[in-house]
Amino acid sequence: MANTRNPLQSTLILPRTDTISWRVRLSLLALLAVAVATVWTTNRLLTDRFTATTRSRAELRLALYSGNLLSELRRNAIVPQLLARDPTLISALETRNFAESTDRLTSFVEEIGAAGLMMLDGEGRTVAATENRLLGTAHQEEPYFIEAMRSNATVFSVIERSGAGYRFIYSRRVESGQAALGVIVVEVDLQKFERAWAGISDAVLVADSTGRIVLATESRWRGLSEDVALKRQDPQSAIQRAIRATADWTALPADAYIQGEGVMRTETRIPFRGWRMTSFTTYASIRERVNGVLALEIMGFAILLALAFYALSRKTALRMALFQRESAELRALNARLQREIAERERVQETLAVTEQSLAQSSKLAALGEMSAAVSHELNQPLAAMKTYLAGARLLIRRNRPEEALSSFGRIDDLIERMGAITRQLKSYARKGGDAFAPFDMRDALASSLSMMEPQLRQRQVQITQVLPDQPVRVLGDRMRIEQVMVNLLRNALDAIKSVSDPEVQIILAAGATATLTVRDNGDGIEDLDSLFEPFYTTKQPGDGVGLGLAISSGIVNDHGGRLTARNGQRGGAVFEMQLPIVKEDGVEAAE
């Protein structure tokens, strides 16, 4: 009876199991159908709603941007008219005395908030500017000068920069009676809006009345029309096109495409010379918000499915075994990590000992480099002495002793200079206490060029000098300032070794400060941050140890000035030394 009962029970259970299986399958299919319908309906409704919200926000944001831009333009439009009536500036143009004009413009620019101010005379030459490097530059062929001289009203000009966008300039003629004395130029900084717009996800552009893009968050769009700018994108591969097609299913049809991505286009008119502003908003935020809700729905259905499959699962023992195996693997991994941590601690201890040894070696190397610096700094005077000795020997042979005595006098000056240079090398570690006295920067520059004359003549370097007619007097140690000038000239010669037509331009200007600019046409400077650090050099081993500019910077700082370096816009390096001007009564001018 027992044997016949078990088969009967089995036959009764099997049909019941099959019935439950079919019901479960139908339930799962129904759940999947409901999930698909719910997700599809939710996607359509939320996409329409979030797209409308995003478009409204984009229009509001665009109105705010255009208002800020228009406010900046209108605020600066009145500036030329006010400055053109300034009695001080008019008097400066009439008397040709521009000593205080630059300071006057500098005080204005801080209150106005403009990018820069310039005052041009009747010939288009810059006689006052908030940037010293613009003094003396010619603008007689610029539209803002020509149109301002012809018009009685304020003129607005858009000037293209070479690879750096556009300049937005207001200009107005300065008159005295019926005579035109010059032009006031006000540069408006609209690129700050580009930088502010670049911090958002939208792409923004501003086009003038001709359709030319003058402001844009994408720098490559400037100067193009909108249609041409949008077409400037990399070609898409088949995979990228497929990804775009699958990504667009949660959004409405795109207004335009930028770099293969669909965007929403919003445009507004700016009541200024026919300008218009356009923004392109991606659908990424819409997709994220829609996908977030869809993810919650899908997660809910997934949980239901997981619960259903878990209820049907009868393999708890297998899962426990899997968990135990994973725990054993984690314990083994933990032990391996402990061993690696111990090994790294030993490596760090070894590294600390190595760093101490390296620090000691660096100190010894620094001592050797400091010794080599003496020969490096004395190389130029020795070379000049050799040249003067050869000339003196030749003059004596030709029975011209008076001229030979002149050469010996120069050699004596060079010997004194070598002693001064040796003292300056010591002053790198400890500042000296030499007494300062007023001297003319033009005389110091002439003396430095005379010392560098053999190297300049040997290299056949074209020297261009721009010097003022009046003395440029500063208070300091002339010998130390001449050492700085020699270092700057020597660096310029080293920078143009590989140039076919070497050229060095020297400009001495007197404004708020005495400014000496040395410009070369070499390859420029790669690392401006480390340029004035001790022992930093780009020369080959044996050509220098990198103390010249460090010493020069210390000398200029001791004189209350500053020594800066930058790369020129047309290539080459530009060194600029600024020192306080001494007035006629011997008092330094305030910076």
C-alpha positions as CSV (number, residue, x, y, z in Angstrom):
1,M,0.0,0.0,0.0
2,A,2.8,2.4,0.8
3,N,4.5,1.8,-2.5
4,T,1.3,2.3,-4.5
5,R,0.5,5.6,-2.6
6,N,3.7,7.5,-3.5
7,P,3.2,7.2,-7.3
8,L,-0.4,8.3,-6.9
9,Q,0.7,11.3,-5.0
10,S,3.2,12.2,-7.7
11,T,0.6,12.0,-10.4
12,L,-1.7,14.3,-8.5
13,I,1.0,16.9,-7.9
14,L,2.4,17.1,-11.4
15,P,-0.8,18.5,-13.0
16,R,-1.1,21.1,-10.2
17,T,2.5,22.2,-10.9
18,D,1.8,22.7,-14.6
19,T,-1.3,24.7,-13.9
20,I,0.6,27.1,-11.6
21,S,3.4,27.4,-14.2
22,W,1.0,28.6,-16.9
23,R,-0.6,31.1,-14.6
24,V,2.7,32.5,-13.6
25,R,3.7,32.9,-17.3
26,L,0.5,34.7,-18.1
27,S,1.0,37.0,-15.1
28,L,4.5,37.8,-16.1
29,L,3.4,38.6,-19.7
30,A,0.6,40.9,-18.4
31,L,3.1,42.6,-16.1
32,L,5.5,43.2,-19.0
33,A,2.7,44.6,-21.1
34,V,1.5,47.0,-18.4
35,A,5.1,48.1,-17.8
36,V,5.7,48.9,-21.5
37,A,2.5,50.8,-21.8
38,T,3.1,52.8,-18.6
39,V,6.7,53.7,-19.6
40,W,5.6,54.7,-23.2
41,T,2.8,56.9,-21.9
42,T,4.9,58.5,-19.2
43,N,7.7,59.2,-21.7
44,R,5.4,61.1,-24.1
45,L,3.6,63.2,-21.4
46,L,6.8,64.1,-19.5
47,T,8.8,64.9,-22.7
48,D,6.2,67.4,-23.8
49,R,5.9,69.0,-20.4
50,F,9.6,69.2,-19.7
51,T,10.4,70.5,-23.2
52,A,8.0,73.3,-22.8
53,T,9.4,74.2,-19.4
54,T,13.0,74.1,-20.7
55,R,12.1,76.4,-23.7
56,S,10.5,78.9,-21.3
57,R,13.6,79.0,-19.1
58,A,15.8,79.3,-22.2
59,E,13.8,82.3,-23.4
60,L,13.9,83.9,-19.9
61,R,17.6,83.4,-19.7
62,L,18.2,84.8,-23.2
63,A,16.2,87.9,-22.2
64,L,18.4,88.4,-19.2
65,Y,21.6,88.0,-21.2
66,S,20.4,90.4,-23.9
67,G,19.4,92.9,-21.2
68,N,22.8,92.7,-19.5
69,L,24.6,93.1,-22.8
70,L,22.5,96.1,-23.8
71,S,23.0,97.7,-20.4
72,E,26.8,97.4,-20.8
73,L,26.7,98.9,-24.2
74,R,24.5,101.8,-23.3
75,R,26.5,102.5,-20.1
76,N,29.7,102.8,-22.0
77,A,28.1,104.8,-24.9
78,I,28.0,108.0,-22.8
79,V,31.6,107.7,-21.6
80,P,33.3,109.2,-24.8
81,Q,30.9,112.2,-24.7
82,L,31.8,112.9,-21.1
83,L,35.5,112.5,-21.5
84,A,35.5,114.6,-24.7
85,R,34.2,117.6,-22.6
86,D,36.8,117.1,-19.8
87,P,38.7,120.4,-19.4
88,T,41.9,118.6,-18.3
89,L,42.1,116.4,-21.3
90,I,41.2,119.3,-23.7
91,S,43.9,121.4,-22.1
92,A,46.4,118.5,-22.5
93,L,45.7,118.2,-26.2
94,E,46.0,122.0,-26.7
95,T,49.3,122.4,-24.8
96,R,50.7,119.0,-25.8
97,N,51.5,118.3,-22.2
98,F,50.4,114.7,-21.4
99,A,52.3,114.2,-18.2
100,E,49.1,113.6,-16.1
101,S,46.7,112.5,-18.9
102,T,47.4,108.7,-18.4
103,D,46.8,109.0,-14.6
104,R,43.6,110.9,-15.4
105,L,42.3,108.1,-17.7
106,T,43.4,105.5,-15.2
107,S,41.2,107.2,-12.5
108,F,38.3,107.2,-14.9
109,V,38.6,103.6,-16.0
110,E,38.3,102.3,-12.4
111,E,35.0,104.2,-11.9
112,I,33.6,103.5,-15.4
113,G,34.5,99.8,-15.5
114,A,35.6,99.9,-19.2
115,A,38.2,97.6,-20.6
116,G,40.5,100.4,-21.5
117,L,40.7,104.1,-22.4
118,M,43.0,105.9,-24.9
119,M,43.4,109.5,-26.0
120,L,44.7,110.1,-29.5
121,D,46.0,113.3,-30.8
122,G,45.0,114.8,-34.2
123,E,47.5,112.6,-36.0
124,G,46.1,109.4,-34.5
125,R,49.0,108.8,-32.1
126,T,48.3,107.5,-28.6
127,V,49.3,110.2,-26.1
128,A,47.6,108.8,-23.0
129,A,46.3,105.3,-22.2
130,T,45.4,103.1,-19.3
131,E,47.9,100.5,-20.6
132,N,51.5,101.8,-20.9
133,R,52.3,99.5,-23.8
134,L,49.9,101.5,-26.0
135,L,51.6,104.8,-25.5
136,G,53.1,106.1,-28.8
137,T,51.2,103.6,-31.0
138,A,49.6,104.9,-34.2
139,H,45.9,104.6,-35.0
140,Q,45.5,107.0,-37.9
141,E,44.2,104.2,-40.2
142,E,41.8,102.6,-37.7
143,P,38.0,103.1,-38.4
144,Y,37.3,104.4,-34.9
145,F,39.8,107.2,-35.5
146,I,38.8,108.1,-39.0
147,E,35.0,108.0,-38.4
148,A,35.3,109.9,-35.2
149,M,37.2,112.7,-36.8
150,R,34.6,113.0,-39.5
151,S,31.5,112.8,-37.2
152,N,30.2,115.0,-34.5
153,A,28.6,112.1,-32.6
154,T,29.9,109.1,-30.8
155,V,31.0,106.3,-33.2
156,F,30.8,102.6,-32.4
157,S,33.2,100.2,-34.1
158,V,33.7,96.4,-34.1
159,I,37.4,95.6,-34.7
160,E,38.5,92.1,-35.4
161,R,41.5,90.8,-33.5
162,S,43.9,88.3,-34.9
163,G,42.6,84.9,-33.6
164,A,41.1,86.5,-30.4
165,G,37.6,87.6,-31.3
166,Y,36.6,91.2,-31.7
167,R,37.2,94.6,-29.9
168,F,34.1,96.8,-29.3
169,I,35.1,100.4,-29.2
170,Y,33.3,103.7,-28.7
171,S,35.1,106.8,-30.0
172,R,34.4,110.5,-30.1
173,R,36.1,113.6,-31.4
174,V,37.6,116.1,-28.9
175,E,36.9,119.7,-29.9
176,S,38.0,123.1,-28.8
177,G,35.7,125.6,-30.5
178,Q,35.5,124.3,-34.1
179,A,39.0,122.7,-34.1
180,A,39.4,118.9,-33.8
181,L,42.1,118.2,-31.2
182,G,42.0,114.4,-31.0
183,V,39.8,111.4,-30.3
184,I,38.8,109.7,-27.1
185,V,38.6,105.9,-27.4
186,V,36.7,103.7,-25.0
187,E,37.0,99.9,-25.3
188,V,34.1,97.9,-24.0
189,D,34.8,94.5,-22.4
190,L,32.0,92.3,-23.9
191,Q,34.2,89.1,-23.7
192,K,33.4,88.9,-20.0
193,F,29.8,87.9,-21.1
194,E,31.3,85.1,-23.2
195,R,33.2,83.8,-20.2
196,A,30.0,84.0,-18.1
197,W,28.0,82.3,-20.7
198,A,30.6,79.5,-21.1
199,G,29.8,78.4,-17.5
200,I,26.3,77.1,-18.5
201,S,25.2,74.2,-20.7
202,D,23.7,76.5,-23.4
203,A,25.7,77.6,-26.5
204,V,25.1,81.4,-27.0
205,L,26.0,83.7,-29.9
206,V,25.5,87.3,-30.8
207,A,25.3,88.4,-34.4
208,D,25.3,91.9,-35.9
209,S,23.0,93.3,-38.5
210,T,24.9,91.5,-41.3
211,G,24.6,88.1,-39.7
212,R,28.3,88.0,-38.6
213,I,28.8,86.4,-35.2
214,V,30.7,88.8,-33.0
215,L,30.3,87.0,-29.6
216,A,30.0,83.3,-29.0
217,T,30.7,80.7,-26.4
218,E,32.3,78.7,-29.2
219,S,35.4,80.6,-30.3
220,R,35.5,79.0,-33.7
221,W,32.1,80.5,-34.5
222,R,33.3,84.1,-34.4
223,G,33.3,85.9,-37.8
224,L,31.0,83.3,-39.4
225,S,27.3,83.3,-40.1
226,E,25.0,81.1,-38.1
227,D,24.4,78.6,-40.9
228,V,28.2,78.2,-41.6
229,A,29.0,78.0,-37.9
230,L,26.5,75.2,-37.3
231,K,28.0,73.2,-40.2
232,R,31.5,73.3,-38.7
233,Q,31.4,69.9,-37.0
234,D,33.3,66.7,-37.3
235,P,31.8,64.0,-39.5
236,Q,29.9,61.3,-37.6
237,S,30.5,57.6,-37.8
238,A,27.7,55.1,-38.2
239,I,27.9,54.2,-34.5
240,Q,27.5,57.9,-33.5
241,R,24.5,58.3,-35.8
242,A,22.9,55.2,-34.2
243,I,23.5,56.5,-30.7
244,R,22.0,59.9,-31.7
245,A,18.9,58.2,-33.1
246,T,18.4,56.1,-30.0
247,A,19.0,59.1,-27.7
248,D,16.4,61.3,-29.5
249,W,13.5,59.0,-28.8
250,T,12.8,60.7,-25.5
251,A,12.7,64.3,-27.0
252,L,10.8,66.2,-29.6
253,P,12.3,66.9,-33.0
254,A,15.4,69.1,-32.7
255,D,15.5,72.6,-34.0
256,A,19.2,72.2,-35.0
257,Y,22.2,70.0,-34.6
258,I,25.5,71.0,-33.1
259,Q,28.3,68.4,-33.3
260,G,25.7,65.8,-34.0
261,E,23.6,66.6,-31.0
262,G,20.0,67.9,-31.3
263,V,19.5,71.3,-29.7
264,M,16.6,73.7,-29.0
265,R,17.1,77.1,-30.7
266,T,15.9,80.3,-29.1
267,E,16.4,83.8,-30.6
268,T,15.7,87.3,-29.4
269,R,16.4,90.8,-30.9
270,I,18.7,93.2,-29.2
271,P,17.7,96.9,-29.7
272,F,21.2,97.9,-30.7
273,R,22.2,98.3,-34.3
274,G,20.2,95.3,-35.5
275,W,22.0,92.8,-33.3
276,R,20.3,89.5,-32.3
277,M,21.1,86.9,-29.7
278,T,20.6,83.1,-30.2
279,S,21.0,80.3,-27.7
280,F,21.1,76.6,-28.3
281,T,19.9,74.4,-25.4
282,T,20.6,70.7,-25.4
283,Y,17.9,68.2,-24.6
284,A,20.2,66.6,-22.0
285,S,18.3,68.0,-19.0
286,I,15.0,66.9,-20.5
287,R,16.3,63.5,-21.1
288,E,17.7,63.3,-17.6
289,R,14.5,64.3,-16.0
290,V,12.4,62.1,-18.1
291,N,14.8,59.2,-17.8
292,G,14.8,59.7,-14.0
293,V,11.0,59.2,-13.8
294,L,11.2,56.3,-16.2
295,A,14.0,54.8,-14.2
296,L,11.8,54.9,-11.1
297,E,9.0,53.2,-13.0
298,I,11.2,50.6,-14.5
299,M,12.8,50.0,-11.1
300,G,9.4,49.4,-9.6
301,F,8.4,46.9,-12.3
302,A,11.8,45.3,-12.0
303,I,11.3,44.9,-8.2
304,L,8.0,43.2,-8.9
305,L,9.6,40.9,-11.4
306,A,12.5,40.2,-9.0
307,L,10.0,39.4,-6.2
308,A,8.1,37.1,-8.6
309,F,11.3,35.3,-9.7
310,Y,12.4,35.1,-6.1
311,A,9.2,33.5,-5.1
312,L,9.6,30.9,-7.8
313,S,13.2,30.2,-7.0
314,R,13.8,27.1,-5.0
315,K,17.6,27.2,-5.0
316,T,18.3,28.8,-1.7
317,A,21.0,26.3,-0.8
318,L,22.9,27.1,-4.1
319,R,22.8,30.8,-3.3
320,M,24.1,30.2,0.2
321,A,27.0,28.2,-1.2
322,L,27.6,31.0,-3.6
323,F,27.7,33.6,-0.8
324,Q,30.0,31.4,1.2
325,R,32.4,31.1,-1.7
326,E,32.3,34.9,-2.3
327,S,33.0,35.5,1.4
328,A,36.0,33.2,1.2
329,E,37.2,35.1,-1.8
330,L,36.7,38.4,0.0
331,R,38.7,37.1,3.0
332,A,41.5,36.0,0.7
333,L,41.4,39.4,-1.0
334,N,41.5,41.2,2.3
335,A,44.6,39.2,3.3
336,R,46.2,40.1,0.0
337,L,45.4,43.8,0.5
338,Q,47.0,43.7,4.0
339,R,50.2,42.3,2.5
340,E,50.2,45.0,-0.2
341,I,49.7,47.7,2.5
342,A,52.6,46.4,4.5
343,E,54.8,46.3,1.4
344,R,53.9,49.9,0.5
345,E,54.7,51.0,4.0
346,R,58.2,49.5,3.6
347,V,58.5,51.2,0.2
348,Q,57.5,54.6,1.7
349,E,60.2,54.2,4.4
350,T,62.8,53.5,1.8
351,L,61.6,56.4,-0.2
352,A,61.9,58.8,2.8
353,V,65.6,57.7,3.2
354,T,66.2,58.2,-0.5
355,E,64.6,61.7,-0.5
356,Q,67.0,62.7,2.4
357,S,70.0,61.5,0.3
358,L,68.7,63.3,-2.7
359,A,68.3,66.5,-0.7
360,Q,71.9,66.3,0.4
361,S,73.0,65.7,-3.1
362,S,71.0,68.7,-4.3
363,K,72.7,70.9,-1.8
364,L,76.1,69.8,-3.0
365,A,75.0,70.4,-6.6
366,A,73.8,73.9,-5.8
367,L,77.2,74.7,-4.4
368,G,78.9,73.6,-7.6
369,E,76.5,75.6,-9.7
370,M,77.0,78.7,-7.6
371,S,80.8,78.4,-8.2
372,A,80.1,78.1,-12.0
373,A,77.9,81.3,-11.8
374,V,81.0,83.4,-11.1
375,S,82.6,82.6,-14.5
376,H,79.1,82.9,-16.1
377,E,78.6,86.5,-14.9
378,L,82.3,87.6,-15.6
379,N,82.3,86.1,-19.1
380,Q,81.0,89.3,-20.8
381,P,83.4,91.8,-19.2
382,L,86.3,89.4,-20.0
383,A,85.3,89.1,-23.6
384,A,85.0,92.9,-23.9
385,M,88.5,93.3,-22.2
386,K,90.0,90.9,-24.7
387,T,88.6,93.0,-27.6
388,Y,89.8,96.3,-26.1
389,L,93.3,94.8,-25.5
390,A,93.5,93.6,-29.1
391,G,92.5,97.1,-30.3
392,A,95.0,98.8,-27.9
393,R,97.8,96.6,-29.2
394,L,96.9,97.5,-32.8
395,L,96.7,101.2,-32.0
396,I,100.2,101.2,-30.3
397,R,101.6,99.5,-33.3
398,R,100.2,102.3,-35.5
399,N,101.7,104.9,-33.1
400,R,98.3,106.1,-31.8
401,P,98.9,106.1,-28.0
402,E,96.1,108.5,-27.1
403,E,93.5,106.2,-28.5
404,A,95.2,103.2,-26.9
405,L,95.0,105.0,-23.6
406,S,91.2,105.4,-24.1
407,S,91.0,101.6,-24.6
408,F,93.0,101.1,-21.4
409,G,90.6,103.4,-19.6
410,R,87.7,101.2,-20.8
411,I,89.5,98.1,-19.6
412,D,89.9,99.8,-16.2
413,D,86.2,100.4,-16.1
414,L,85.5,96.8,-16.9
415,I,87.8,95.6,-14.1
416,E,85.7,97.8,-11.7
417,R,82.5,96.4,-13.2
418,M,83.9,92.8,-12.6
419,G,84.4,93.6,-8.9
420,A,80.8,95.0,-8.8
421,I,79.4,91.9,-10.4
422,T,81.2,89.7,-7.9
423,R,79.6,91.8,-5.1
424,Q,76.2,91.4,-6.7
425,L,76.7,87.6,-6.9
426,K,77.2,87.7,-3.1
427,S,74.2,90.0,-2.7
428,Y,72.0,87.1,-4.1
429,A,72.3,85.6,-0.6
430,R,72.6,88.9,1.3
431,K,71.4,92.3,0.1
432,G,73.9,95.0,0.0
433,G,73.7,98.5,1.4
434,D,75.0,100.6,-1.5
435,A,73.9,104.2,-1.5
436,F,71.4,105.2,-4.2
437,A,71.8,108.3,-6.3
438,P,69.7,109.8,-9.2
439,F,70.9,109.0,-12.7
440,D,69.6,109.1,-16.3
441,M,68.4,105.8,-17.6
442,R,69.5,106.8,-21.1
443,D,73.1,107.1,-20.0
444,A,73.0,103.7,-18.3
445,L,71.5,102.2,-21.4
446,A,74.2,103.7,-23.6
447,S,76.9,102.3,-21.2
448,S,75.4,98.9,-21.3
449,L,75.2,98.9,-25.1
450,S,78.8,100.0,-25.3
451,M,79.8,97.0,-23.1
452,M,77.8,94.7,-25.4
453,E,79.1,96.3,-28.6
454,P,81.6,93.5,-29.5
455,Q,78.9,90.8,-29.3
456,L,76.4,92.9,-31.1
457,R,78.8,93.6,-33.9
458,Q,80.0,90.0,-34.2
459,R,76.4,88.7,-34.4
460,Q,75.3,91.5,-36.8
461,V,72.2,92.1,-34.7
462,Q,69.8,94.9,-35.8
463,I,69.3,97.1,-32.8
464,T,66.2,99.4,-32.8
465,Q,66.1,102.0,-30.1
466,V,63.1,104.2,-29.1
467,L,64.3,106.8,-26.5
468,P,62.6,109.9,-25.2
469,D,64.1,113.3,-25.8
470,Q,64.0,114.3,-22.2
471,P,66.1,112.7,-19.4
472,V,64.5,109.7,-17.6
473,R,65.9,110.0,-14.1
474,V,65.5,107.3,-11.5
475,L,67.0,106.8,-8.0
476,G,69.3,103.8,-7.5
477,D,72.7,102.2,-8.1
478,R,73.6,102.8,-11.7
479,M,76.1,99.9,-11.7
480,R,73.5,97.4,-10.6
481,I,70.9,98.7,-13.1
482,E,73.5,98.5,-15.9
483,Q,74.1,94.9,-14.8
484,V,70.3,94.2,-15.3
485,M,70.4,95.8,-18.7
486,V,73.4,93.7,-19.8
487,N,71.7,90.5,-18.6
488,L,68.5,91.4,-20.6
489,L,70.6,92.2,-23.7
490,R,72.6,89.0,-23.3
491,N,69.4,86.9,-22.9
492,A,68.0,88.5,-26.0
493,L,71.2,87.6,-28.0
494,D,71.0,84.0,-26.7
495,A,67.3,83.8,-27.8
496,I,68.1,84.8,-31.4
497,K,71.1,82.5,-32.0
498,S,69.0,80.4,-34.5
499,V,67.2,83.4,-36.1
500,S,68.3,84.2,-39.7
501,D,67.6,88.0,-39.3
502,P,68.2,88.7,-35.6
503,E,66.6,91.8,-34.3
504,V,66.4,93.4,-30.8
505,Q,64.1,96.3,-30.0
506,I,64.8,98.6,-27.0
507,I,62.1,101.0,-25.9
508,L,62.6,103.5,-23.0
509,A,59.4,105.3,-22.0
510,A,58.7,107.7,-19.1
511,G,55.2,107.8,-17.8
512,A,53.9,106.8,-14.3
513,T,57.2,104.8,-14.1
514,A,60.4,104.5,-16.1
515,T,59.8,101.5,-18.3
516,L,62.6,99.8,-20.3
517,T,61.3,97.1,-22.8
518,V,63.7,94.7,-24.5
519,R,62.0,92.7,-27.2
520,D,63.6,90.0,-29.5
521,N,62.3,87.9,-32.4
522,G,63.4,84.5,-31.0
523,D,61.3,81.5,-30.2
524,G,59.8,82.9,-27.0
525,I,59.6,81.5,-23.4
526,E,58.1,78.1,-22.6
527,D,57.9,78.3,-18.8
528,L,57.2,81.8,-17.6
529,D,56.4,80.7,-14.0
530,S,59.9,79.4,-13.4
531,L,61.8,82.0,-15.4
532,F,63.0,84.1,-12.4
533,E,63.8,81.1,-10.1
534,P,67.5,80.5,-9.3
535,F,69.3,77.9,-11.5
536,Y,66.4,77.7,-14.0
537,T,67.8,77.9,-17.5
538,T,67.0,76.7,-21.0
539,K,70.6,76.9,-22.2
540,Q,72.8,74.0,-23.0
541,P,75.1,72.7,-20.2
542,G,78.1,75.0,-19.9
543,D,76.3,78.1,-21.4
544,G,74.7,79.3,-18.2
545,V,73.4,78.2,-14.8
546,G,70.3,80.3,-14.6
547,L,71.3,83.0,-12.1
548,G,71.3,86.0,-14.4
549,L,67.5,86.7,-14.3
550,A,67.2,85.7,-10.6
551,I,69.9,88.3,-9.7
552,S,68.3,90.9,-12.0
553,S,64.9,90.4,-10.5
554,G,66.4,90.9,-7.0
555,I,68.2,94.1,-8.1
556,V,65.0,95.6,-9.6
557,N,63.0,94.7,-6.4
558,D,65.7,96.4,-4.3
559,H,65.0,99.5,-6.3
560,G,61.3,99.4,-5.7
561,G,60.5,98.3,-9.2
562,R,59.6,95.1,-10.9
563,L,60.9,92.9,-13.7
564,T,58.4,91.0,-15.8
565,A,58.5,88.8,-18.9
566,R,56.0,87.7,-21.4
567,N,55.7,86.3,-25.0
568,G,55.1,88.8,-27.7
569,Q,51.9,88.5,-29.9
570,R,54.1,88.2,-33.0
571,G,56.6,85.8,-31.4
572,G,59.7,86.3,-29.4
573,A,60.2,87.3,-25.7
574,V,59.5,90.7,-24.1
575,F,61.2,91.7,-20.9
576,E,60.0,94.9,-19.1
577,M,61.8,96.7,-16.3
578,Q,59.8,99.3,-14.4
579,L,61.5,101.7,-11.9
580,P,60.0,104.7,-10.0
581,I,60.5,108.1,-11.7
582,V,62.5,110.8,-9.8
583,K,61.0,114.3,-10.0
584,E,63.1,117.3,-10.4
585,D,63.2,117.9,-6.7
586,G,64.7,114.4,-6.2
587,V,61.5,112.8,-4.7
588,E,60.3,109.5,-6.3
589,A,57.0,109.8,-8.1
590,A,54.2,107.8,-6.6
591,E,53.2,104.8,-8.6
